[in-house]
Amino acid sequence: MTEEKAVEVDCPYCGETIELLIDASQEKQDYVEDCQVCCRPMKVHAEIDAEGEADVKVSNEDEA
């Protein structure tokens, strides 16, 4: 069973706060997900620490 963490982030394009579900069974994750408001693709970088807390950063696709 996959444990998911709900986290709120601000879209780097439209600025709206959205909720992402992060797979807490994976220590590090990098993927692209569309904003639920403006539908633009954003890069998601998530890390799960030893206590199971998620640190999530999002950026627009053009950022390195």
N, C-alpha and C positions, 0 to 999 in steps of 0.2 A: 504494500500500500504506500502510495506517495504522499508525503506530508507537504502541504502547500502553505506558504505564508502570504498573507495579503499585505501589500505595502502600497502606500500612496506616494506618487511622484508627480512632478509638474512637467507637462509636455514641453519639450524644448522649442516647439514651433508655435503653438497657440497659447501656451501658458496655463491651460486648464489642469486642475488636479484630477488625476485618474488613478484607478486601483489596478495593480498588477498582481497576479498570482505567481509566486516564485517557488520553484521546486526545492524544498529545504533538504532533500537527500543529496543534492549536488553541491559540493563546496564552492566551486566557481562556475559561473555561467556567462556566456556572451552570446547574444542573439538579437534579432531584429523583430520588433513588434509594432504594429500600426497603432497610432493613437485612437482611442475609442471616440474622440470628439471630432478631430480634423482629418483623421485617416492617413496622416503622413507617417512614413516609416521612421522609427527612432531606434537607435542602438541602445540595448540594455546590457549593463554589466552588473552582475550580482555576486556577492560573496556571503557565505554563511559562516559565522564565527563559531567558536567552540561551545558557546552557550545556546547556539541555534538561532541567533538573531541575524536578520538579513540587512546587509548594507547594499543599497541599490543606487546606481547612478544611470541616468539616461542622457543621451546626446543626440543631436541631429546627425543624419547619415553623412553629411559633408565634413564633420569634425574628425580629426585623426585620433 
